[in-house]
């Protein structure tokens, strides 16, 4: 009975954790899918207003808006900077609200509503590393969100109903957590150290791990998402710091000059073997895992970039080319087959097989664009909806692509 009681308590906790996560997902969806577009629309409506104020940006927001021009000497005036060509879609809720509150002609009520909505995002999402919101928090918060947004734009009522009734999408929720977390603030906390001692590409992973350890995140998939984002932002920070130290414009490249440098090299001999010809294609997933077609061994190999935690999926035919469909799914073309096979690499399951007219018997290239599969066929490209298996577009080519 005690064992059963523990199981029941664990099930209740898991269910409560999932409900807390779903509430976070709903609130995050409101912020990203309703509040941010409302701010952008309000900014577009009033962008000609010139009520200029003093804006205090985070460094990454300044870098989004302006480019520092190389000028001789050391001085800090506006002539050193040129504005970037950005669109409204480039502005997140924080930057859009800053411009609205400082540069637009708002009524006192609008100013208060925009400030409060931005604060909701900061209080409940920006520092929420668990990706969860309790029922008590949610009850008040969702009511306030609805009331405040509808005062700014009454047409969003149906959007609130749609989002409030949606089920939890773990993959999308993870992306929202990464997007909404104030990762840049974490980076700016160590920015002084980065400027003083410098951070190289080799330091990025250890620095990301250091930052991640302070966030107290237990979800493994979410950790991977955040780690990837941290490393992306740190890489850009290094580029920015390097460019600021260059006083003269870069010299133009000469014809034939190599402009690429090795970023990372991995020896996979231990998991692949010495016959490298057996690897016909390879793709990196969003979480950093590699998926390789081992044609001679008739299997897909799944491993980290250092070759660790190797796993594999047996394939009945000869896997030839592979592309990532989403975080957990790949699509594979096969030698001597006119089918595309889709696999869940987490559960090691074959999900479906899609027959495509005009595919070669000798192997076809495949990639993913705009959530559609693109596969090379006989003198044409087929664009395929992987969910329905339908060919939604065909592009004729002068030769076999």
C-alpha positions in Angstrom: 0.0 0.0 0.0 2.9 2.4 0.8 4.4 1.6 -2.6 1.1 2.2 -4.4 0.7 5.4 -2.4 4.1 6.6 -3.6 3.2 5.8 -7.2 -0.1 7.7 -6.9 1.7 10.7 -5.3 4.3 10.7 -8.1 1.6 10.5 -10.7 -0.2 13.5 -9.1 3.0 15.5 -8.9 3.8 14.7 -12.6 0.3 15.8 -13.6 0.6 19.0 -11.5 4.0 19.7 -13.0 2.6 19.3 -16.5 -0.3 21.6 -15.7 2.1 24.2 -14.4 4.1 23.9 -17.6 0.9 24.2 -19.7 0.0 27.4 -17.9 3.5 28.8 -18.6 3.0 27.8 -22.3 -0.3 29.6 -22.4 1.1 32.8 -20.9 4.2 32.7 -23.1 2.0 32.2 -26.1 -0.1 35.3 -25.2 3.1 37.4 -24.8 4.7 36.2 -28.1 1.6 35.7 -30.2 -0.7 38.5 -29.0 1.1 41.2 -26.9 4.2 41.5 -29.1 2.2 41.9 -32.4 -0.1 44.4 -30.6 3.0 46.5 -29.6 4.3 46.3 -33.1 1.0 47.4 -34.6 0.8 50.3 -32.2 4.3 51.3 -33.1 3.6 51.1 -36.8 0.5 53.3 -36.3 2.5 56.0 -34.5 6.0 55.7 -35.9 6.0 59.2 -37.2 5.6 60.7 -33.8 8.7 62.4 -32.5 8.3 62.7 -28.8 11.9 61.7 -28.3 13.2 60.6 -24.9 16.3 59.0 -23.5 16.3 55.3 -24.2 18.3 52.9 -22.1 19.1 49.8 -24.1 20.7 46.5 -23.3 23.9 46.0 -25.3 22.3 43.4 -27.6 19.3 45.7 -28.3 21.7 48.5 -29.3 23.6 46.1 -31.5 20.3 45.1 -33.2 19.5 48.8 -34.0 23.0 50.3 -34.8 26.3 49.4 -36.4 29.5 51.1 -35.1 31.5 52.6 -38.0 35.3 52.4 -37.8 36.6 55.9 -37.2 40.0 57.2 -36.4 40.7 58.2 -32.8 38.5 57.6 -29.7 35.3 59.6 -29.4 31.7 58.8 -28.6 29.2 60.7 -30.7 26.4 59.8 -33.0 28.6 60.1 -36.1 30.3 56.8 -35.1 27.0 54.8 -35.6 24.7 54.1 -38.5 21.2 52.7 -38.1 20.5 49.2 -39.4 17.6 48.4 -41.7 15.3 46.5 -39.5 11.6 45.6 -39.7 8.9 45.5 -37.0 9.3 41.7 -36.8 12.9 42.2 -35.5 11.6 44.0 -32.4 10.8 41.8 -29.4 8.3 42.9 -26.7 11.0 44.6 -24.6 12.5 46.7 -27.4 9.1 47.5 -28.9 7.8 48.7 -25.5 10.9 50.9 -25.0 10.4 52.6 -28.3 6.7 53.0 -27.7 7.1 54.5 -24.3 9.9 56.9 -25.2 9.3 57.8 -28.8 5.5 57.7 -29.5 2.6 59.8 -28.5 0.7 57.6 -26.1 -2.2 58.4 -23.9 -1.6 58.0 -20.1 -3.7 54.8 -20.1 -1.7 53.3 -23.1 1.5 54.1 -21.4 0.4 52.4 -18.2 -0.9 49.3 -20.0 2.2 48.9 -22.1 4.5 49.3 -19.0 2.4 46.8 -17.0 2.4 44.2 -19.9 6.1 44.5 -20.3 6.5 44.0 -16.5 4.3 40.9 -16.6 6.8 39.4 -19.1 9.7 40.3 -16.9 8.2 39.1 -13.6 6.7 35.8 -14.8 8.8 34.7 -17.8 12.2 36.5 -18.2 13.6 34.9 -15.0 11.5 31.8 -14.9 14.0 29.0 -15.5 11.6 26.3 -14.6 9.1 27.0 -17.4 6.2 26.7 -15.0 3.4 28.9 -13.6 1.3 27.8 -10.6 -2.5 27.9 -10.6 -2.5 30.8 -8.1 -0.2 32.9 -10.2 -2.1 32.0 -13.4 -5.6 32.9 -12.2 -4.8 36.6 -11.6 -2.2 36.9 -14.3 -4.3 35.6 -17.2 -7.2 37.8 -16.2 -5.0 40.9 -16.1 -3.3 40.0 -19.4 -6.7 39.7 -21.1 -8.1 42.9 -19.7 -5.0 45.0 -20.5 -4.5 43.7 -24.0 -8.2 44.1 -25.0 -8.0 47.7 -23.8 -5.3 48.2 -26.4 -6.9 46.1 -29.1 -10.4 44.7 -28.6 -10.1 42.5 -31.7 -7.9 40.0 -29.9 -10.7 38.4 -27.9 -10.9 35.3 -30.1 -7.1 34.9 -30.0 -7.2 34.7 -26.2 -9.9 32.0 -26.3 -7.9 30.0 -28.9 -4.7 30.1 -26.9 -6.4 29.4 -23.5 -7.8 26.2 -24.9 -4.6 24.9 -26.6 -2.9 21.7 -25.3 0.8 21.7 -24.2 3.3 21.4 -27.1 6.5 20.5 -25.3 8.8 21.3 -28.2 7.2 24.7 -28.9 7.1 25.4 -25.1 10.9 24.8 -24.9 11.5 27.3 -27.8 9.3 29.9 -26.0 11.2 29.4 -22.7 14.5 30.0 -24.6 13.1 33.1 -26.4 11.5 34.6 -23.3 14.4 34.0 -20.8 16.6 37.1 -20.3 19.7 35.2 -21.5 21.3 38.5 -22.5 21.2 39.8 -19.0 23.1 36.7 -17.9 25.7 37.4 -20.5 25.9 41.0 -19.6 26.6 40.0 -16.0 29.9 38.5 -17.3 30.5 40.9 -20.1 33.1 42.8 -18.2 35.1 39.6 -17.7 34.7 38.8 -21.4 36.1 42.2 -22.4 39.0 42.1 -20.0 40.3 38.6 -20.6 38.6 37.7 -23.9 36.6 34.6 -24.7 37.6 32.4 -27.6 35.5 29.9 -29.5 37.0 27.2 -27.4 35.7 28.9 -24.2 32.2 29.2 -25.4 31.0 25.8 -24.3 32.5 26.1 -20.8 31.1 29.6 -20.4 27.6 28.5 -21.5 27.8 25.6 -19.1 28.8 28.0 -16.3 25.8 30.3 -17.0 23.4 27.3 -17.4 24.5 25.9 -14.0 23.2 29.1 -12.3 19.8 28.7 -13.9 18.7 25.6 -11.9 17.1 23.9 -14.9 16.2 20.2 -14.6 14.6 19.5 -18.0 17.2 17.9 -20.2 15.6 18.9 -23.5 15.2 22.5 -22.3 18.9 22.6 -21.2 19.9 21.6 -24.7 17.8 24.4 -26.2 19.2 27.0 -23.9 22.7 25.8 -24.3 22.4 26.1 -28.1 21.0 29.7 -27.7 23.7 30.7 -25.2 26.5 29.5 -27.5 24.9 31.3 -30.5 24.7 34.6 -28.5 28.2 34.2 -27.1 29.6 33.6 -30.6 28.0 36.8 -31.7 29.3 38.6 -28.7 32.8 37.5 -29.6 32.3 38.8 -33.1 31.0 42.1 -31.8 33.9 42.5 -29.4 36.4 41.6 -32.1 35.0 44.1 -34.6 35.1 46.9 -32.0 38.8 46.4 -31.5 39.5 46.8 -35.2 40.3 50.5 -36.0 40.7 50.1 -39.7 38.2 48.7 -42.2 38.9 45.1 -43.2 41.0 44.6 -46.3 39.2 43.2 -49.3 39.7 39.5 -49.9 41.7 38.5 -53.0 40.5 36.0 -55.5 41.4 32.5 -54.3 42.1 33.6 -50.7 40.7 31.2 -48.1 38.1 33.1 -46.0 37.1 30.1 -43.8 38.5 28.9 -40.5 38.0 25.6 -38.8 35.4 25.9 -36.1 35.4 22.4 -34.7 36.7 19.0 -35.7 35.6 15.7 -34.3 37.2 12.2 -34.7 34.3 9.7 -35.1 36.5 6.7 -35.9 35.5 5.0 -32.7 31.8 5.0 -33.6 31.9 4.9 -37.4 35.0 2.8 -38.0 37.8 3.4 -40.5 35.6 3.1 -43.6 34.5 6.7 -44.0 33.0 5.9 -47.4 30.2 4.2 -45.4 28.9 7.7 -44.3 26.9 9.0 -47.2 25.2 12.0 -45.4 25.1 13.7 -42.0 22.8 16.2 -40.3 23.1 18.1 -37.1 19.9 18.4 -35.0 18.9 21.6 -33.1 20.2 20.0 -29.9 23.6 19.4 -31.4 23.3 15.6 -32.0 24.6 14.2 -35.2 22.5 11.8 -37.4 24.6 9.9 -40.0 23.6 7.5 -42.8 25.9 4.5 -42.5 25.0 3.0 -45.9 27.2 -0.1 -45.7 25.9 -0.9 -42.3 22.3 -0.1 -43.2 21.6 2.0 -40.1 21.3 5.6 -38.9 23.9 6.5 -36.3 23.0 9.1 -33.6 25.7 10.6 -31.5 27.1 13.7 -29.9 29.8 15.7 -31.7 32.4 14.2 -29.5 31.2 10.7 -30.5 29.7 9.9 -27.1 26.3 8.3 -26.3 26.2 6.6 -29.7 22.8 5.0 -30.6 21.5 3.7 -33.9 18.4 2.8 -35.8 18.4 -0.2 -38.2 17.2 0.5 -41.7 15.9 -2.3 -43.9 17.3 -0.7 -47.1 20.4 1.4 -47.7 20.1 4.9 -46.1 21.5 7.5 -48.5 20.6 11.1 -47.5 19.1 12.6 -44.4 17.5 15.9 -43.3 16.1 17.1 -40.0 12.3 17.7 -39.9 12.0 18.8 -36.3 13.8 18.3 -33.0 13.1 14.5 -32.9 12.3 13.5 -36.5 14.5 12.9 -39.6 13.6 12.1 -43.2 15.8 9.7 -45.1 16.1 8.7 -48.8 17.2 5.2 -49.6 19.4 3.7 -52.4 17.4 1.6 -54.8 14.1 2.9 -53.4 11.6 5.5 -54.4 10.5 6.2 -50.9 11.3 8.7 -48.2 11.3 7.2 -44.7 10.7 9.2 -41.5 12.2 8.2 -38.2 11.7 9.3 -34.6 15.3 9.4 -33.3 14.4 9.6 -29.7 12.2 6.5 -29.6 14.0 4.8 -32.5 10.8 4.2 -34.5 10.0 4.3 -38.1 7.0 6.8 -38.4 6.0 6.5 -42.0 7.1 5.8 -45.6 6.3 8.3 -48.4 6.3 7.1 -52.0 7.4 9.9 -54.4 6.9 9.7 -58.1 10.0 10.3 -60.2 12.6 9.4 -57.5 15.8 7.7 -58.8 16.8 4.2 -57.9 20.4 5.4 -57.4 19.8 7.7 -54.4 18.3 11.1 -54.0 19.3 14.3 -52.1 16.9 15.7 -49.6 16.5 18.8 -47.4 13.9 20.7 -45.4 12.7 24.2 -46.3 9.8 26.1 -44.6 8.7 22.9 -42.9 8.4 21.0 -46.3 10.7 18.3 -47.7 12.5 19.0 -50.9 13.8 16.0 -52.8 15.7 15.7 -56.0 14.0 13.6 -58.7 14.4 13.0 -62.4 14.9 16.5 -63.9 12.8 18.1 -61.2 12.5 19.0 -57.5 9.5 17.8 -55.5 8.3 19.9 -52.5 6.5 17.5 -50.2 4.2 18.0 -47.2 5.7 15.4 -44.8 2.5 15.3 -42.8 0.2 14.3 -45.6 2.8 12.8 -48.0 1.4 15.0 -50.9 3.6 16.7 -53.5 2.6 20.3 -53.1 4.9 21.7 -55.8 7.1 20.5 -58.6 10.0 22.6 -60.0 11.4 21.5 -63.4 15.2 21.5 -63.8 17.4 21.3 -66.9 19.2 18.2 -65.5 19.0 15.9 -62.6 19.5 18.0 -59.5 
